Amino acid sequence: MRNLPTAQSPAPRPPPHRRNRILFTIALFKFAKAGILIVGGTLALCFRNADLSRIAIHWVNRLRLDPHNRYVDWVLDHVALVHKRQIEMLVIGTFIYAILFSIEGVGLFLEKAWGEYLVIVEISLLVPVEVYAIAHKPDLLRTGLLLVNMLILSYLVHLRVQTHRRKKVAGR
């Protein structure tokens, strides 16, 4: 007669998965950008039927700004040129980008290859646009964002190449 255990022994657990902290950080960055865009798009949506010139003048007076200051005057002149259709297009574009950044964030958070590829394609397509914008109007914020995007792109390409090499070696 065989000696059978009375209680089932638990199945061996696989080693715990170590989260890639850099991917996690990039995912948080993508989620933060999506959140900012959602807030911005929602605010723009709230103002699509508003008289922006009247609102701008109200805030200039409320903040006791000099309406004859060249910067304030420039803002007031340009706010008057904004139309409802432009705001609606801004809202649509903002929400589309928020959805894209959210999808990228989920893919990176879950450490999925498709998330990495999506970010690689998105950044690769936008780098020429960012460089063009910086060339025509140098700006510290734009330059900083370009640098961050280039670092993200470099890391993700490096990660994909490493993964491909590991699979190739394991397949031999």
C-alpha positions as YAML, in Angstrom:
chain: A
units: angstrom
residues:
- id: 1
  name: MET
  ca: [0.00, 0.00, 0.00]
- id: 2
  name: ARG
  ca: [1.29, 3.44, -0.97]
- id: 3
  name: ASN
  ca: [1.82, 6.19, 1.49]
- id: 4
  name: LEU
  ca: [-0.37, 9.11, 0.26]
- id: 5
  name: PRO
  ca: [-0.10, 12.56, 1.78]
- id: 6
  name: THR
  ca: [-3.24, 13.66, 3.55]
- id: 7
  name: ALA
  ca: [-2.92, 17.30, 2.65]
- id: 8
  name: GLN
  ca: [-1.92, 18.49, -0.78]
- id: 9
  name: SER
  ca: [1.37, 20.29, -0.84]
- id: 10
  name: PRO
  ca: [1.18, 23.69, -2.48]
- id: 11
  name: ALA
  ca: [2.44, 23.96, -6.04]
- id: 12
  name: PRO
  ca: [5.85, 25.58, -6.26]
- id: 13
  name: ARG
  ca: [5.57, 29.28, -6.85]
- id: 14
  name: PRO
  ca: [7.36, 30.87, -9.74]
- id: 15
  name: PRO
  ca: [10.00, 33.38, -8.73]
- id: 16
  name: PRO
  ca: [8.46, 36.80, -8.09]
- id: 17
  name: HIS
  ca: [8.44, 39.10, -11.10]
- id: 18
  name: ARG
  ca: [10.72, 42.07, -10.64]
- id: 19
  name: ARG
  ca: [9.07, 45.17, -11.99]
- id: 20
  name: ASN
  ca: [11.11, 47.23, -14.40]
- id: 21
  name: ARG
  ca: [11.28, 50.54, -12.54]
- id: 22
  name: ILE
  ca: [12.20, 52.55, -15.60]
- id: 23
  name: LEU
  ca: [9.17, 51.26, -17.53]
- id: 24
  name: PHE
  ca: [7.03, 51.97, -14.47]
- id: 25
  name: THR
  ca: [8.38, 55.55, -14.32]
- id: 26
  name: ILE
  ca: [7.73, 56.09, -18.03]
- id: 27
  name: ALA
  ca: [4.20, 54.71, -17.56]
- id: 28
  name: LEU
  ca: [3.60, 57.20, -14.72]
- id: 29
  name: PHE
  ca: [4.93, 59.98, -16.98]
- id: 30
  name: LYS
  ca: [2.47, 58.92, -19.71]
- id: 31
  name: PHE
  ca: [-0.42, 58.78, -17.20]
- id: 32
  name: ALA
  ca: [0.52, 62.25, -15.89]
- id: 33
  name: LYS
  ca: [0.53, 63.67, -19.44]
- id: 34
  name: ALA
  ca: [-2.85, 62.04, -20.09]
- id: 35
  name: GLY
  ca: [-4.25, 63.51, -16.88]
- id: 36
  name: ILE
  ca: [-3.01, 67.00, -17.73]
- id: 37
  name: LEU
  ca: [-4.52, 66.74, -21.20]
- id: 38
  name: ILE
  ca: [-7.86, 65.56, -19.81]
- id: 39
  name: VAL
  ca: [-7.98, 68.51, -17.41]
- id: 40
  name: GLY
  ca: [-6.93, 70.93, -20.16]
- id: 41
  name: GLY
  ca: [-9.43, 69.50, -22.64]
- id: 42
  name: THR
  ca: [-12.21, 69.65, -20.08]
- id: 43
  name: LEU
  ca: [-11.41, 73.29, -19.30]
- id: 44
  name: ALA
  ca: [-11.34, 74.14, -22.99]
- id: 45
  name: LEU
  ca: [-14.68, 72.37, -23.40]
- id: 46
  name: CYS
  ca: [-16.14, 74.54, -20.64]
- id: 47
  name: PHE
  ca: [-15.04, 77.69, -22.48]
- id: 48
  name: ARG
  ca: [-16.14, 76.76, -26.00]
- id: 49
  name: ASN
  ca: [-19.30, 78.91, -25.82]
- id: 50
  name: ALA
  ca: [-17.81, 81.64, -23.63]
- id: 51
  name: ASP
  ca: [-16.82, 85.15, -24.62]
- id: 52
  name: LEU
  ca: [-13.08, 84.70, -24.12]
- id: 53
  name: SER
  ca: [-12.28, 88.38, -24.60]
- id: 54
  name: ARG
  ca: [-14.67, 89.37, -21.82]
- id: 55
  name: ILE
  ca: [-13.27, 86.67, -19.52]
- id: 56
  name: ALA
  ca: [-9.68, 87.76, -20.25]
- id: 57
  name: ILE
  ca: [-10.50, 91.41, -19.55]
- id: 58
  name: HIS
  ca: [-12.23, 90.37, -16.31]
- id: 59
  name: TRP
  ca: [-9.08, 88.54, -15.13]
- id: 60
  name: VAL
  ca: [-6.80, 91.39, -16.19]
- id: 61
  name: ASN
  ca: [-8.88, 93.75, -14.04]
- id: 62
  name: ARG
  ca: [-9.23, 91.27, -11.17]
- id: 63
  name: LEU
  ca: [-5.48, 90.63, -11.04]
- id: 64
  name: ARG
  ca: [-4.86, 94.39, -11.39]
- id: 65
  name: LEU
  ca: [-2.67, 93.93, -14.44]
- id: 66
  name: ASP
  ca: [-1.85, 96.84, -16.69]
- id: 67
  name: PRO
  ca: [-3.99, 96.35, -19.83]
- id: 68
  name: HIS
  ca: [-1.51, 98.54, -21.72]
- id: 69
  name: ASN
  ca: [1.42, 96.26, -20.87]
- id: 70
  name: ARG
  ca: [2.68, 94.82, -24.15]
- id: 71
  name: TYR
  ca: [2.35, 91.18, -22.98]
- id: 72
  name: VAL
  ca: [-1.13, 91.64, -21.57]
- id: 73
  name: ASP
  ca: [-2.13, 93.56, -24.69]
- id: 74
  name: TRP
  ca: [-0.75, 90.73, -26.86]
- id: 75
  name: VAL
  ca: [-2.79, 88.14, -24.92]
- id: 76
  name: LEU
  ca: [-5.97, 90.23, -25.16]
- id: 77
  name: ASP
  ca: [-5.48, 90.70, -28.91]
- id: 78
  name: HIS
  ca: [-4.93, 87.00, -29.53]
- id: 79
  name: VAL
  ca: [-7.75, 85.80, -27.28]
- id: 80
  name: ALA
  ca: [-10.13, 87.85, -29.41]
- id: 81
  name: LEU
  ca: [-9.09, 85.81, -32.47]
- id: 82
  name: VAL
  ca: [-10.04, 82.43, -30.98]
- id: 83
  name: HIS
  ca: [-13.27, 80.96, -32.37]
- id: 84
  name: LYS
  ca: [-15.57, 78.22, -31.13]
- id: 85
  name: ARG
  ca: [-14.52, 75.84, -33.92]
- id: 86
  name: GLN
  ca: [-10.84, 76.21, -32.96]
- id: 87
  name: ILE
  ca: [-11.63, 75.37, -29.35]
- id: 88
  name: GLU
  ca: [-13.63, 72.32, -30.43]
- id: 89
  name: MET
  ca: [-10.73, 71.08, -32.58]
- id: 90
  name: LEU
  ca: [-8.36, 71.68, -29.66]
- id: 91
  name: VAL
  ca: [-10.63, 69.63, -27.37]
- id: 92
  name: ILE
  ca: [-10.81, 66.73, -29.86]
- id: 93
  name: GLY
  ca: [-7.03, 66.68, -30.35]
- id: 94
  name: THR
  ca: [-6.43, 66.93, -26.62]
- id: 95
  name: PHE
  ca: [-8.70, 63.97, -25.84]
- id: 96
  name: ILE
  ca: [-7.21, 61.88, -28.67]
- id: 97
  name: TYR
  ca: [-3.72, 62.45, -27.27]
- id: 98
  name: ALA
  ca: [-4.96, 61.71, -23.73]
- id: 99
  name: ILE
  ca: [-6.34, 58.37, -24.94]
- id: 100
  name: LEU
  ca: [-3.07, 57.57, -26.75]
- id: 101
  name: PHE
  ca: [-0.97, 58.42, -23.66]
- id: 102
  name: SER
  ca: [-3.30, 56.35, -21.47]
- id: 103
  name: ILE
  ca: [-2.99, 53.32, -23.76]
- id: 104
  name: GLU
  ca: [0.79, 53.72, -23.82]
- id: 105
  name: GLY
  ca: [0.84, 54.02, -20.03]
- id: 106
  name: VAL
  ca: [-1.18, 50.81, -19.61]
- id: 107
  name: GLY
  ca: [1.07, 48.93, -22.03]
- id: 108
  name: LEU
  ca: [4.21, 50.08, -20.23]
- id: 109
  name: PHE
  ca: [2.71, 49.49, -16.78]
- id: 110
  name: LEU
  ca: [1.88, 45.91, -17.77]
- id: 111
  name: GLU
  ca: [5.33, 45.62, -19.40]
- id: 112
  name: LYS
  ca: [3.86, 44.58, -22.74]
- id: 113
  name: ALA
  ca: [5.93, 44.69, -25.90]
- id: 114
  name: TRP
  ca: [3.08, 46.38, -27.80]
- id: 115
  name: GLY
  ca: [3.20, 49.26, -25.30]
- id: 116
  name: GLU
  ca: [6.90, 49.68, -25.86]
- id: 117
  name: TYR
  ca: [6.47, 49.57, -29.65]
- id: 118
  name: LEU
  ca: [3.61, 52.07, -29.49]
- id: 119
  name: VAL
  ca: [5.76, 54.56, -27.57]
- id: 120
  name: ILE
  ca: [8.70, 53.99, -29.91]
- id: 121
  name: VAL
  ca: [6.54, 54.73, -32.97]
- id: 122
  name: GLU
  ca: [4.82, 57.73, -31.36]
- id: 123
  name: ILE
  ca: [8.05, 59.38, -30.23]
- id: 124
  name: SER
  ca: [9.82, 58.59, -33.52]
- id: 125
  name: LEU
  ca: [7.03, 60.27, -35.47]
- id: 126
  name: LEU
  ca: [6.94, 63.34, -33.24]
- id: 127
  name: VAL
  ca: [10.68, 64.01, -32.89]
- id: 128
  name: PRO
  ca: [10.94, 65.80, -36.28]
- id: 129
  name: VAL
  ca: [7.97, 68.00, -35.34]
- id: 130
  name: GLU
  ca: [9.53, 68.83, -31.97]
- id: 131
  name: VAL
  ca: [12.91, 69.62, -33.55]
- id: 132
  name: TYR
  ca: [11.20, 71.86, -36.12]
- id: 133
  name: ALA
  ca: [9.31, 73.71, -33.38]
- id: 134
  name: ILE
  ca: [12.48, 74.21, -31.35]
- id: 135
  name: ALA
  ca: [14.40, 75.39, -34.42]
- id: 136
  name: HIS
  ca: [11.79, 78.06, -35.12]
- id: 137
  name: LYS
  ca: [11.12, 79.07, -31.54]
- id: 138
  name: PRO
  ca: [13.73, 77.85, -29.04]
- id: 139
  name: ASP
  ca: [12.16, 77.17, -25.68]
- id: 140
  name: LEU
  ca: [13.56, 75.57, -22.53]
- id: 141
  name: LEU
  ca: [10.39, 73.55, -21.88]
- id: 142
  name: ARG
  ca: [10.23, 72.17, -25.45]
- id: 143
  name: THR
  ca: [13.93, 71.37, -25.39]
- id: 144
  name: GLY
  ca: [13.56, 69.59, -22.04]
- id: 145
  name: LEU
  ca: [10.61, 67.54, -23.31]
- id: 146
  name: LEU
  ca: [12.54, 66.62, -26.44]
- id: 147
  name: LEU
  ca: [15.45, 65.47, -24.30]
- id: 148
  name: VAL
  ca: [13.15, 63.37, -22.08]
- id: 149
  name: ASN
  ca: [11.49, 61.85, -25.15]
- id: 150
  name: MET
  ca: [14.87, 61.02, -26.69]
- id: 151
  name: LEU
  ca: [15.97, 59.31, -23.47]
- id: 152
  name: ILE
  ca: [12.72, 57.32, -23.38]
- id: 153
  name: LEU
  ca: [13.11, 56.38, -27.05]
- id: 154
  name: SER
  ca: [16.72, 55.29, -26.55]
- id: 155
  name: TYR
  ca: [15.85, 53.17, -23.52]
- id: 156
  name: LEU
  ca: [12.88, 51.46, -25.17]
- id: 157
  name: VAL
  ca: [14.82, 50.67, -28.35]
- id: 158
  name: HIS
  ca: [17.66, 49.28, -26.20]
- id: 159
  name: LEU
  ca: [15.15, 47.17, -24.23]
- id: 160
  name: ARG
  ca: [13.55, 45.78, -27.41]
- id: 161
  name: VAL
  ca: [16.97, 44.92, -28.91]
- id: 162
  name: GLN
  ca: [17.98, 43.16, -25.67]
- id: 163
  name: THR
  ca: [14.72, 41.18, -25.60]
- id: 164
  name: HIS
  ca: [15.11, 40.21, -29.26]
- id: 165
  name: ARG
  ca: [18.68, 39.01, -28.67]
- id: 166
  name: ARG
  ca: [17.64, 37.00, -25.60]
- id: 167
  name: LYS
  ca: [14.87, 35.27, -27.57]
- id: 168
  name: LYS
  ca: [17.24, 34.57, -30.44]
- id: 169
  name: VAL
  ca: [19.80, 32.97, -28.12]
- id: 170
  name: ALA
  ca: [17.11, 30.94, -26.31]
- id: 171
  name: GLY
  ca: [15.78, 29.69, -29.65]
- id: 172
  name: ARG
  ca: [19.08, 28.12, -30.68]
...
